[in-house]
Amino acid sequence: MTLQGPRNDIAAQLIDLEAALRQLDLWSDQPPPADAMQSEQPFAMDSMDFEHWLQFIFMPTLYRILETGDALPERCAITPMAEETIGKRSLPTQSLMSALRKLDQLITALD
């Protein structure tokens, strides 16, 4: 089995994640300030909303890894944080949570 298939699946899932964020109007045209991007806290929770972390840190990092062929993380478990943040808002988050759950599964299954 080559990694190309799973990597393509992850790339497709990132597109679904962007679509889910856009549907919920959680996609931003403006990146957070540069200092917010430098946070060392998990999910940059001290400097930006979780959806901004997904859009401006998580997704670009995964795209870069897929593009360069670098090793993917051994485990991925971002859905619980999404459930604790975005999931507690009064938004229809089913498609977003589904996209994140699938990403968690795809990345972790590569181990």
Jmol script that loads the backbone (N, CA, C; Angstrom):
load data "model"
ATOM      1  N   MET A   1       0.839  -1.193   0.000  1.00  0.00           N
ATOM      2  CA  MET A   1       0.000   0.000   0.000  1.00  0.00           C
ATOM      3  C   MET A   1       0.876   1.246   0.000  1.00  0.00           C
ATOM      4  N   THR A   2       0.582   2.170  -0.872  1.00  0.00           N
ATOM      5  CA  THR A   2       1.329   3.421  -0.889  1.00  0.00           C
ATOM      6  C   THR A   2       0.618   4.440  -0.024  1.00  0.00           C
ATOM      7  N   LEU A   3       1.368   5.445   0.342  1.00  0.00           N
ATOM      8  CA  LEU A   3       0.766   6.517   1.135  1.00  0.00           C
ATOM      9  C   LEU A   3      -0.030   7.479   0.276  1.00  0.00           C
ATOM     10  N   GLN A   4       0.101   7.363  -1.044  1.00  0.00           N
ATOM     11  CA  GLN A   4      -0.587   8.329  -1.904  1.00  0.00           C
ATOM     12  C   GLN A   4      -2.098   8.285  -1.713  1.00  0.00           C
ATOM     13  N   GLY A   5      -2.683   7.098  -1.621  1.00  0.00           N
ATOM     14  CA  GLY A   5      -4.123   6.979  -1.425  1.00  0.00           C
ATOM     15  C   GLY A   5      -4.587   7.677  -0.160  1.00  0.00           C
ATOM     16  N   PRO A   6      -4.001   7.319   1.004  1.00  0.00           N
ATOM     17  CA  PRO A   6      -4.397   8.002   2.245  1.00  0.00           C
ATOM     18  C   PRO A   6      -4.124   9.512   2.208  1.00  0.00           C
ATOM     19  N   ARG A   7      -3.040   9.914   1.588  1.00  0.00           N
ATOM     20  CA  ARG A   7      -2.736  11.346   1.507  1.00  0.00           C
ATOM     21  C   ARG A   7      -3.785  12.065   0.659  1.00  0.00           C
ATOM     22  N   ASN A   8      -4.231  11.421  -0.417  1.00  0.00           N
ATOM     23  CA  ASN A   8      -5.304  12.013  -1.231  1.00  0.00           C
ATOM     24  C   ASN A   8      -6.593  12.100  -0.424  1.00  0.00           C
ATOM     25  N   ASP A   9      -6.864  11.072   0.369  1.00  0.00           N
ATOM     26  CA  ASP A   9      -8.063  11.081   1.212  1.00  0.00           C
ATOM     27  C   ASP A   9      -8.002  12.220   2.228  1.00  0.00           C
ATOM     28  N   ILE A  10      -6.821  12.439   2.792  1.00  0.00           N
ATOM     29  CA  ILE A  10      -6.655  13.527   3.766  1.00  0.00           C
ATOM     30  C   ILE A  10      -6.846  14.876   3.072  1.00  0.00           C
ATOM     31  N   ALA A  11      -6.277  15.038   1.884  1.00  0.00           N
ATOM     32  CA  ALA A  11      -6.444  16.290   1.137  1.00  0.00           C
ATOM     33  C   ALA A  11      -7.924  16.537   0.838  1.00  0.00           C
ATOM     34  N   ALA A  12      -8.635  15.498   0.431  1.00  0.00           N
ATOM     35  CA  ALA A  12     -10.073  15.644   0.156  1.00  0.00           C
ATOM     36  C   ALA A  12     -10.829  16.014   1.426  1.00  0.00           C
ATOM     37  N   GLN A  13     -10.409  15.449   2.542  1.00  0.00           N
ATOM     38  CA  GLN A  13     -11.082  15.742   3.803  1.00  0.00           C
ATOM     39  C   GLN A  13     -10.820  17.180   4.242  1.00  0.00           C
ATOM     40  N   LEU A  14      -9.641  17.705   3.932  1.00  0.00           N
ATOM     41  CA  LEU A  14      -9.348  19.113   4.231  1.00  0.00           C
ATOM     42  C   LEU A  14     -10.267  20.037   3.434  1.00  0.00           C
ATOM     43  N   ILE A  15     -10.572  19.651   2.217  1.00  0.00           N
ATOM     44  CA  ILE A  15     -11.516  20.438   1.406  1.00  0.00           C
ATOM     45  C   ILE A  15     -12.894  20.399   2.052  1.00  0.00           C
ATOM     46  N   ASP A  16     -13.300  19.228   2.531  1.00  0.00           N
ATOM     47  CA  ASP A  16     -14.589  19.115   3.229  1.00  0.00           C
ATOM     48  C   ASP A  16     -14.608  19.955   4.503  1.00  0.00           C
ATOM     49  N   LEU A  17     -13.476  19.983   5.203  1.00  0.00           N
ATOM     50  CA  LEU A  17     -13.377  20.790   6.423  1.00  0.00           C
ATOM     51  C   LEU A  17     -13.558  22.267   6.094  1.00  0.00           C
ATOM     52  N   GLU A  18     -12.898  22.741   5.047  1.00  0.00           N
ATOM     53  CA  GLU A  18     -13.064  24.142   4.651  1.00  0.00           C
ATOM     54  C   GLU A  18     -14.519  24.426   4.297  1.00  0.00           C
ATOM     55  N   ALA A  19     -15.143  23.534   3.560  1.00  0.00           N
ATOM     56  CA  ALA A  19     -16.553  23.729   3.177  1.00  0.00           C
ATOM     57  C   ALA A  19     -17.439  23.803   4.419  1.00  0.00           C
ATOM     58  N   ALA A  20     -17.178  22.940   5.400  1.00  0.00           N
ATOM     59  CA  ALA A  20     -17.986  22.944   6.626  1.00  0.00           C
ATOM     60  C   ALA A  20     -17.799  24.246   7.397  1.00  0.00           C
ATOM     61  N   LEU A  21     -16.568  24.740   7.473  1.00  0.00           N
ATOM     62  CA  LEU A  21     -16.312  26.010   8.154  1.00  0.00           C
ATOM     63  C   LEU A  21     -17.004  27.166   7.423  1.00  0.00           C
ATOM     64  N   ARG A  22     -16.963  27.140   6.116  1.00  0.00           N
ATOM     65  CA  ARG A  22     -17.623  28.194   5.326  1.00  0.00           C
ATOM     66  C   ARG A  22     -19.137  28.147   5.520  1.00  0.00           C
ATOM     67  N   GLN A  23     -19.716  26.950   5.523  1.00  0.00           N
ATOM     68  CA  GLN A  23     -21.168  26.813   5.712  1.00  0.00           C
ATOM     69  C   GLN A  23     -21.616  27.407   7.041  1.00  0.00           C
ATOM     70  N   LEU A  24     -20.772  27.289   8.055  1.00  0.00           N
ATOM     71  CA  LEU A  24     -21.106  27.813   9.380  1.00  0.00           C
ATOM     72  C   LEU A  24     -20.705  29.278   9.541  1.00  0.00           C
ATOM     73  N   ASP A  25     -20.191  29.881   8.459  1.00  0.00           N
ATOM     74  CA  ASP A  25     -19.701  31.256   8.485  1.00  0.00           C
ATOM     75  C   ASP A  25     -18.575  31.415   9.510  1.00  0.00           C
ATOM     76  N   LEU A  26     -17.729  30.387   9.609  1.00  0.00           N
ATOM     77  CA  LEU A  26     -16.583  30.426  10.521  1.00  0.00           C
ATOM     78  C   LEU A  26     -15.261  30.579   9.764  1.00  0.00           C
ATOM     79  N   TRP A  27     -15.343  30.797   8.467  1.00  0.00           N
ATOM     80  CA  TRP A  27     -14.158  30.996   7.635  1.00  0.00           C
ATOM     81  C   TRP A  27     -13.860  32.477   7.595  1.00  0.00           C
ATOM     82  N   SER A  28     -12.612  32.833   7.787  1.00  0.00           N
ATOM     83  CA  SER A  28     -12.247  34.241   7.839  1.00  0.00           C
ATOM     84  C   SER A  28     -11.402  34.639   6.635  1.00  0.00           C
ATOM     85  N   ASP A  29     -11.665  35.825   6.114  1.00  0.00           N
ATOM     86  CA  ASP A  29     -10.853  36.356   5.020  1.00  0.00           C
ATOM     87  C   ASP A  29      -9.583  37.020   5.537  1.00  0.00           C
ATOM     88  N   GLN A  30      -9.555  37.305   6.827  1.00  0.00           N
ATOM     89  CA  GLN A  30      -8.408  37.990   7.426  1.00  0.00           C
ATOM     90  C   GLN A  30      -7.699  37.070   8.420  1.00  0.00           C
ATOM     91  N   PRO A  31      -6.389  36.861   8.260  1.00  0.00           N
ATOM     92  CA  PRO A  31      -5.672  36.036   9.240  1.00  0.00           C
ATOM     93  C   PRO A  31      -5.557  36.761  10.585  1.00  0.00           C
ATOM     94  N   PRO A  32      -5.379  36.001  11.652  1.00  0.00           N
ATOM     95  CA  PRO A  32      -5.153  36.633  12.954  1.00  0.00           C
ATOM     96  C   PRO A  32      -3.854  37.435  12.923  1.00  0.00           C
ATOM     97  N   PRO A  33      -3.669  38.333  13.887  1.00  0.00           N
ATOM     98  CA  PRO A  33      -2.403  39.079  13.950  1.00  0.00           C
ATOM     99  C   PRO A  33      -1.205  38.125  14.060  1.00  0.00           C
ATOM    100  N   ALA A  34      -0.066  38.567  13.577  1.00  0.00           N
ATOM    101  CA  ALA A  34       1.137  37.729  13.571  1.00  0.00           C
ATOM    102  C   ALA A  34       1.471  37.190  14.957  1.00  0.00           C
ATOM    103  N   ASP A  35       1.298  38.014  15.994  1.00  0.00           N
ATOM    104  CA  ASP A  35       1.645  37.537  17.338  1.00  0.00           C
ATOM    105  C   ASP A  35       0.718  36.408  17.792  1.00  0.00           C
ATOM    106  N   ALA A  36      -0.526  36.409  17.328  1.00  0.00           N
ATOM    107  CA  ALA A  36      -1.452  35.324  17.672  1.00  0.00           C
ATOM    108  C   ALA A  36      -0.989  34.014  17.050  1.00  0.00           C
ATOM    109  N   MET A  37      -0.386  34.108  15.889  1.00  0.00           N
ATOM    110  CA  MET A  37       0.088  32.918  15.184  1.00  0.00           C
ATOM    111  C   MET A  37       1.316  32.300  15.861  1.00  0.00           C
ATOM    112  N   GLN A  38       1.953  33.045  16.739  1.00  0.00           N
ATOM    113  CA  GLN A  38       3.161  32.561  17.402  1.00  0.00           C
ATOM    114  C   GLN A  38       2.881  31.843  18.724  1.00  0.00           C
ATOM    115  N   SER A  39       1.637  31.685  19.080  1.00  0.00           N
ATOM    116  CA  SER A  39       1.273  31.056  20.346  1.00  0.00           C
ATOM    117  C   SER A  39       1.891  29.670  20.465  1.00  0.00           C
ATOM    118  N   GLU A  40       2.304  29.336  21.668  1.00  0.00           N
ATOM    119  CA  GLU A  40       2.840  27.999  21.930  1.00  0.00           C
ATOM    120  C   GLU A  40       1.853  27.145  22.705  1.00  0.00           C
ATOM    121  N   GLN A  41       0.674  27.679  22.974  1.00  0.00           N
ATOM    122  CA  GLN A  41      -0.371  26.927  23.667  1.00  0.00           C
ATOM    123  C   GLN A  41      -1.008  25.932  22.703  1.00  0.00           C
ATOM    124  N   PRO A  42      -1.482  24.786  23.210  1.00  0.00           N
ATOM    125  CA  PRO A  42      -2.197  23.871  22.330  1.00  0.00           C
ATOM    126  C   PRO A  42      -3.371  24.600  21.654  1.00  0.00           C
ATOM    127  N   PHE A  43      -3.496  24.392  20.368  1.00  0.00           N
ATOM    128  CA  PHE A  43      -4.563  24.997  19.562  1.00  0.00           C
ATOM    129  C   PHE A  43      -4.537  26.526  19.619  1.00  0.00           C
ATOM    130  N   ALA A  44      -3.435  27.115  20.049  1.00  0.00           N
ATOM    131  CA  ALA A  44      -3.304  28.573  20.179  1.00  0.00           C
ATOM    132  C   ALA A  44      -4.492  29.157  20.929  1.00  0.00           C
ATOM    133  N   MET A  45      -4.974  28.397  21.918  1.00  0.00           N
ATOM    134  CA  MET A  45      -6.209  28.791  22.600  1.00  0.00           C
ATOM    135  C   MET A  45      -6.086  30.079  23.390  1.00  0.00           C
ATOM    136  N   ASP A  46      -4.870  30.541  23.607  1.00  0.00           N
ATOM    137  CA  ASP A  46      -4.696  31.809  24.319  1.00  0.00           C
ATOM    138  C   ASP A  46      -4.745  33.009  23.387  1.00  0.00           C
ATOM    139  N   SER A  47      -4.733  32.764  22.066  1.00  0.00           N
ATOM    140  CA  SER A  47      -4.632  33.906  21.158  1.00  0.00           C
ATOM    141  C   SER A  47      -5.621  33.918  19.994  1.00  0.00           C
ATOM    142  N   MET A  48      -6.365  32.824  19.798  1.00  0.00           N
ATOM    143  CA  MET A  48      -7.321  32.834  18.684  1.00  0.00           C
ATOM    144  C   MET A  48      -8.428  31.814  18.926  1.00  0.00           C
ATOM    145  N   ASP A  49      -9.526  32.018  18.213  1.00  0.00           N
ATOM    146  CA  ASP A  49     -10.626  31.059  18.267  1.00  0.00           C
ATOM    147  C   ASP A  49     -10.193  29.766  17.586  1.00  0.00           C
ATOM    148  N   PHE A  50     -10.807  28.662  18.004  1.00  0.00           N
ATOM    149  CA  PHE A  50     -10.441  27.354  17.472  1.00  0.00           C
ATOM    150  C   PHE A  50     -10.592  27.286  15.950  1.00  0.00           C
ATOM    151  N   GLU A  51     -11.657  27.885  15.416  1.00  0.00           N
ATOM    152  CA  GLU A  51     -11.838  27.832  13.970  1.00  0.00           C
ATOM    153  C   GLU A  51     -10.722  28.560  13.233  1.00  0.00           C
ATOM    154  N   HIS A  52     -10.161  29.603  13.849  1.00  0.00           N
ATOM    155  CA  HIS A  52      -9.019  30.294  13.233  1.00  0.00           C
ATOM    156  C   HIS A  52      -7.783  29.423  13.291  1.00  0.00           C
ATOM    157  N   TRP A  53      -7.611  28.708  14.403  1.00  0.00           N
ATOM    158  CA  TRP A  53      -6.491  27.769  14.500  1.00  0.00           C
ATOM    159  C   TRP A  53      -6.599  26.723  13.394  1.00  0.00           C
ATOM    160  N   LEU A  54      -7.807  26.184  13.186  1.00  0.00           N
ATOM    161  CA  LEU A  54      -8.008  25.199  12.117  1.00  0.00           C
ATOM    162  C   LEU A  54      -7.616  25.793  10.770  1.00  0.00           C
ATOM    163  N   GLN A  55      -8.116  26.993  10.493  1.00  0.00           N
ATOM    164  CA  GLN A  55      -7.922  27.607   9.183  1.00  0.00           C
ATOM    165  C   GLN A  55      -6.498  28.084   8.942  1.00  0.00           C
ATOM    166  N   PHE A  56      -5.885  28.686   9.941  1.00  0.00           N
ATOM    167  CA  PHE A  56      -4.606  29.356   9.706  1.00  0.00           C
ATOM    168  C   PHE A  56      -3.376  28.597  10.203  1.00  0.00           C
ATOM    169  N   ILE A  57      -3.565  27.563  11.008  1.00  0.00           N
ATOM    170  CA  ILE A  57      -2.422  26.784  11.484  1.00  0.00           C
ATOM    171  C   ILE A  57      -2.554  25.311  11.082  1.00  0.00           C
ATOM    172  N   PHE A  58      -3.629  24.657  11.501  1.00  0.00           N
ATOM    173  CA  PHE A  58      -3.794  23.226  11.260  1.00  0.00           C
ATOM    174  C   PHE A  58      -3.844  22.882   9.767  1.00  0.00           C
ATOM    175  N   MET A  59      -4.757  23.510   9.034  1.00  0.00           N
ATOM    176  CA  MET A  59      -4.924  23.173   7.621  1.00  0.00           C
ATOM    177  C   MET A  59      -3.676  23.496   6.787  1.00  0.00           C
ATOM    178  N   PRO A  60      -3.076  24.683   6.924  1.00  0.00           N
ATOM    179  CA  PRO A  60      -1.860  24.948   6.145  1.00  0.00           C
ATOM    180  C   PRO A  60      -0.722  23.990   6.488  1.00  0.00           C
ATOM    181  N   THR A  61      -0.621  23.596   7.764  1.00  0.00           N
ATOM    182  CA  THR A  61       0.419  22.653   8.157  1.00  0.00           C
ATOM    183  C   THR A  61       0.202  21.307   7.472  1.00  0.00           C
ATOM    184  N   LEU A  62      -1.040  20.819   7.490  1.00  0.00           N
ATOM    185  CA  LEU A  62      -1.321  19.539   6.829  1.00  0.00           C
ATOM    186  C   LEU A  62      -1.107  19.627   5.326  1.00  0.00           C
ATOM    187  N   TYR A  63      -1.548  20.707   4.708  1.00  0.00           N
ATOM    188  CA  TYR A  63      -1.326  20.859   3.267  1.00  0.00           C
ATOM    189  C   TYR A  63       0.172  20.845   2.945  1.00  0.00           C
ATOM    190  N   ARG A  64       0.965  21.533   3.766  1.00  0.00           N
ATOM    191  CA  ARG A  64       2.415  21.578   3.548  1.00  0.00           C
ATOM    192  C   ARG A  64       3.021  20.180   3.683  1.00  0.00           C
ATOM    193  N   ILE A  65       2.592  19.427   4.695  1.00  0.00           N
ATOM    194  CA  ILE A  65       3.086  18.058   4.887  1.00  0.00           C
ATOM    195  C   ILE A  65       2.711  17.189   3.685  1.00  0.00           C
ATOM    196  N   LEU A  66       1.482  17.318   3.214  1.00  0.00           N
ATOM    197  CA  LEU A  66       1.046  16.525   2.067  1.00  0.00           C
ATOM    198  C   LEU A  66       1.837  16.888   0.815  1.00  0.00           C
ATOM    199  N   GLU A  67       2.097  18.175   0.648  1.00  0.00           N
ATOM    200  CA  GLU A  67       2.808  18.653  -0.537  1.00  0.00           C
ATOM    201  C   GLU A  67       4.269  18.216  -0.548  1.00  0.00           C
ATOM    202  N   THR A  68       4.909  18.268   0.605  1.00  0.00           N
ATOM    203  CA  THR A  68       6.339  17.949   0.670  1.00  0.00           C
ATOM    204  C   THR A  68       6.609  16.461   0.854  1.00  0.00           C
ATOM    205  N   GLY A  69       5.579  15.710   1.212  1.00  0.00           N
ATOM    206  CA  GLY A  69       5.782  14.280   1.449  1.00  0.00           C
ATOM    207  C   GLY A  69       6.362  13.973   2.812  1.00  0.00           C
ATOM    208  N   ASP A  70       6.430  14.983   3.681  1.00  0.00           N
ATOM    209  CA  ASP A  70       6.934  14.759   5.034  1.00  0.00           C
ATOM    210  C   ASP A  70       6.007  13.811   5.793  1.00  0.00           C
ATOM    211  N   ALA A  71       6.515  13.304   6.898  1.00  0.00           N
ATOM    212  CA  ALA A  71       5.731  12.376   7.713  1.00  0.00           C
ATOM    213  C   ALA A  71       4.557  13.100   8.362  1.00  0.00           C
ATOM    214  N   LEU A  72       3.413  12.452   8.317  1.00  0.00           N
ATOM    215  CA  LEU A  72       2.227  12.971   8.997  1.00  0.00           C
ATOM    216  C   LEU A  72       2.338  12.656  10.487  1.00  0.00           C
ATOM    217  N   PRO A  73       1.586  13.374  11.315  1.00  0.00           N
ATOM    218  CA  PRO A  73       1.599  13.054  12.751  1.00  0.00           C
ATOM    219  C   PRO A  73       1.145  11.609  12.958  1.00  0.00           C
ATOM    220  N   GLU A  74       1.641  10.993  14.030  1.00  0.00           N
ATOM    221  CA  GLU A  74       1.252   9.610  14.316  1.00  0.00           C
ATOM    222  C   GLU A  74      -0.187   9.520  14.779  1.00  0.00           C
ATOM    223  N   ARG A  75      -0.643  10.538  15.460  1.00  0.00           N
ATOM    224  CA  ARG A  75      -2.009  10.553  15.979  1.00  0.00           C
ATOM    225  C   ARG A  75      -2.620  11.922  15.718  1.00  0.00           C
ATOM    226  N   CYS A  76      -3.912  11.912  15.579  1.00  0.00           N
ATOM    227  CA  CYS A  76      -4.637  13.162  15.422  1.00  0.00           C
ATOM    228  C   CYS A  76      -5.935  13.023  16.203  1.00  0.00           C
ATOM    229  N   ALA A  77      -6.179  13.950  17.085  1.00  0.00           N
ATOM    230  CA  ALA A  77      -7.404  13.922  17.899  1.00  0.00           C
ATOM    231  C   ALA A  77      -7.864  15.349  18.169  1.00  0.00           C
ATOM    232  N   ILE A  78      -8.312  16.013  17.109  1.00  0.00           N
ATOM    233  CA  ILE A  78      -8.751  17.397  17.277  1.00  0.00           C
ATOM    234  C   ILE A  78     -10.257  17.526  17.472  1.00  0.00           C
ATOM    235  N   THR A  79     -10.995  16.468  17.178  1.00  0.00           N
ATOM    236  CA  THR A  79     -12.453  16.536  17.320  1.00  0.00           C
ATOM    237  C   THR A  79     -12.892  16.884  18.739  1.00  0.00           C
ATOM    238  N   PRO A  80     -12.285  16.294  19.787  1.00  0.00           N
ATOM    239  CA  PRO A  80     -12.727  16.665  21.146  1.00  0.00           C
ATOM    240  C   PRO A  80     -12.598  18.161  21.431  1.00  0.00           C
ATOM    241  N   MET A  81     -11.539  18.787  20.953  1.00  0.00           N
ATOM    242  CA  MET A  81     -11.388  20.230  21.170  1.00  0.00           C
ATOM    243  C   MET A  81     -12.457  20.997  20.388  1.00  0.00           C
ATOM    244  N   ALA A  82     -12.758  20.539  19.188  1.00  0.00           N
ATOM    245  CA  ALA A  82     -13.817  21.186  18.398  1.00  0.00           C
ATOM    246  C   ALA A  82     -15.159  21.068  19.112  1.00  0.00           C
ATOM    247  N   GLU A  83     -15.415  19.912  19.710  1.00  0.00           N
ATOM    248  CA  GLU A  83     -16.670  19.714  20.432  1.00  0.00           C
ATOM    249  C   GLU A  83     -16.758  20.623  21.656  1.00  0.00           C
ATOM    250  N   GLU A  84     -15.619  20.868  22.297  1.00  0.00           N
ATOM    251  CA  GLU A  84     -15.581  21.730  23.488  1.00  0.00           C
ATOM    252  C   GLU A  84     -15.681  23.210  23.152  1.00  0.00           C
ATOM    253  N   THR A  85     -15.343  23.570  21.944  1.00  0.00           N
ATOM    254  CA  THR A  85     -15.351  24.993  21.570  1.00  0.00           C
ATOM    255  C   THR A  85     -16.514  25.278  20.625  1.00  0.00           C
ATOM    256  N   ILE A  86     -16.342  24.962  19.368  1.00  0.00           N
ATOM    257  CA  ILE A  86     -17.373  25.241  18.365  1.00  0.00           C
ATOM    258  C   ILE A  86     -18.650  24.455  18.661  1.00  0.00           C
ATOM    259  N   GLY A  87     -18.512  23.230  19.139  1.00  0.00           N
ATOM    260  CA  GLY A  87     -19.666  22.370  19.396  1.00  0.00           C
ATOM    261  C   GLY A  87     -20.602  22.892  20.462  1.00  0.00           C
ATOM    262  N   LYS A  88     -20.124  23.794  21.311  1.00  0.00           N
ATOM    263  CA  LYS A  88     -20.968  24.338  22.381  1.00  0.00           C
ATOM    264  C   LYS A  88     -21.733  25.584  21.950  1.00  0.00           C
ATOM    265  N   ARG A  89     -21.505  26.021  20.720  1.00  0.00           N
ATOM    266  CA  ARG A  89     -22.247  27.165  20.189  1.00  0.00           C
ATOM    267  C   ARG A  89     -23.549  26.661  19.581  1.00  0.00           C
ATOM    268  N   SER A  90     -24.513  27.554  19.427  1.00  0.00           N
ATOM    269  CA  SER A  90     -25.762  27.116  18.799  1.00  0.00           C
ATOM    270  C   SER A  90     -25.624  27.181  17.284  1.00  0.00           C
ATOM    271  N   LEU A  91     -24.883  26.241  16.769  1.00  0.00           N
ATOM    272  CA  LEU A  91     -24.671  26.124  15.330  1.00  0.00           C
ATOM    273  C   LEU A  91     -24.911  24.671  14.923  1.00  0.00           C
ATOM    274  N   PRO A  92     -25.337  24.452  13.691  1.00  0.00           N
ATOM    275  CA  PRO A  92     -25.501  23.076  13.206  1.00  0.00           C
ATOM    276  C   PRO A  92     -24.135  22.502  12.793  1.00  0.00           C
ATOM    277  N   THR A  93     -23.418  21.947  13.733  1.00  0.00           N
ATOM    278  CA  THR A  93     -22.017  21.563  13.520  1.00  0.00           C
ATOM    279  C   THR A  93     -21.803  20.123  13.053  1.00  0.00           C
ATOM    280  N   GLN A  94     -22.865  19.410  12.695  1.00  0.00           N
ATOM    281  CA  GLN A  94     -22.719  17.994  12.341  1.00  0.00           C
ATOM    282  C   GLN A  94     -21.700  17.767  11.220  1.00  0.00           C
ATOM    283  N   SER A  95     -21.778  18.540  10.138  1.00  0.00           N
ATOM    284  CA  SER A  95     -20.851  18.313   9.021  1.00  0.00           C
ATOM    285  C   SER A  95     -19.421  18.681   9.413  1.00  0.00           C
ATOM    286  N   LEU A  96     -19.253  19.706  10.225  1.00  0.00           N
ATOM    287  CA  LEU A  96     -17.927  20.080  10.694  1.00  0.00           C
ATOM    288  C   LEU A  96     -17.338  18.972  11.561  1.00  0.00           C
ATOM    289  N   MET A  97     -18.106  18.489  12.512  1.00  0.00           N
ATOM    290  CA  MET A  97     -17.604  17.431  13.402  1.00  0.00           C
ATOM    291  C   MET A  97     -17.326  16.152  12.619  1.00  0.00           C
ATOM    292  N   SER A  98     -18.150  15.870  11.643  1.00  0.00           N
ATOM    293  CA  SER A  98     -17.938  14.689  10.807  1.00  0.00           C
ATOM    294  C   SER A  98     -16.627  14.805  10.025  1.00  0.00           C
ATOM    295  N   ALA A  99     -16.368  15.983   9.467  1.00  0.00           N
ATOM    296  CA  ALA A  99     -15.126  16.207   8.717  1.00  0.00           C
ATOM    297  C   ALA A  99     -13.913  16.063   9.626  1.00  0.00           C
ATOM    298  N   LEU A 100     -13.995  16.618  10.827  1.00  0.00           N
ATOM    299  CA  LEU A 100     -12.874  16.524  11.763  1.00  0.00           C
ATOM    300  C   LEU A 100     -12.664  15.084  12.243  1.00  0.00           C
ATOM    301  N   ARG A 101     -13.747  14.394  12.532  1.00  0.00           N
ATOM    302  CA  ARG A 101     -13.661  13.000  12.978  1.00  0.00           C
ATOM    303  C   ARG A 101     -12.986  12.140  11.904  1.00  0.00           C
ATOM    304  N   LYS A 102     -13.374  12.369  10.656  1.00  0.00           N
ATOM    305  CA  LYS A 102     -12.793  11.614   9.542  1.00  0.00           C
ATOM    306  C   LYS A 102     -11.308  11.943   9.395  1.00  0.00           C
ATOM    307  N   LEU A 103     -10.926  13.198   9.558  1.00  0.00           N
ATOM    308  CA  LEU A 103      -9.507  13.561   9.504  1.00  0.00           C
ATOM    309  C   LEU A 103      -8.733  12.866  10.621  1.00  0.00           C
ATOM    310  N   ASP A 104      -9.275  12.895  11.821  1.00  0.00           N
ATOM    311  CA  ASP A 104      -8.632  12.209  12.957  1.00  0.00           C
ATOM    312  C   ASP A 104      -8.394  10.733  12.600  1.00  0.00           C
ATOM    313  N   GLN A 105      -9.430  10.094  12.054  1.00  0.00           N
ATOM    314  CA  GLN A 105      -9.341   8.666  11.725  1.00  0.00           C
ATOM    315  C   GLN A 105      -8.323   8.409  10.611  1.00  0.00           C
ATOM    316  N   LEU A 106      -8.362   9.217   9.565  1.00  0.00           N
ATOM    317  CA  LEU A 106      -7.442   9.015   8.439  1.00  0.00           C
ATOM    318  C   LEU A 106      -5.989   9.165   8.857  1.00  0.00           C
ATOM    319  N   ILE A 107      -5.698  10.198   9.629  1.00  0.00           N
ATOM    320  CA  ILE A 107      -4.308  10.445  10.028  1.00  0.00           C
ATOM    321  C   ILE A 107      -3.844   9.382  11.014  1.00  0.00           C
ATOM    322  N   THR A 108      -4.653   9.051  11.982  1.00  0.00           N
ATOM    323  CA  THR A 108      -4.269   8.076  13.002  1.00  0.00           C
ATOM    324  C   THR A 108      -4.137   6.672  12.392  1.00  0.00           C
ATOM    325  N   ALA A 109      -4.934   6.361  11.382  1.00  0.00           N
ATOM    326  CA  ALA A 109      -4.897   5.029  10.754  1.00  0.00           C
ATOM    327  C   ALA A 109      -3.592   4.778   9.992  1.00  0.00           C
ATOM    328  N   LEU A 110      -2.861   5.820   9.663  1.00  0.00           N
ATOM    329  CA  LEU A 110      -1.606   5.649   8.918  1.00  0.00           C
ATOM    330  C   LEU A 110      -0.508   5.029   9.769  1.00  0.00           C
ATOM    331  N   ASP A 111      -0.668   5.081  11.075  1.00  0.00           N
ATOM    332  CA  ASP A 111       0.365   4.588  11.987  1.00  0.00           C
ATOM    333  C   ASP A 111       0.614   3.111  11.795  1.00  0.00           C
TER     334      ASP A 111
END
end "model"
wireframe off; spacefill off
backbone 0.3
color backbone group
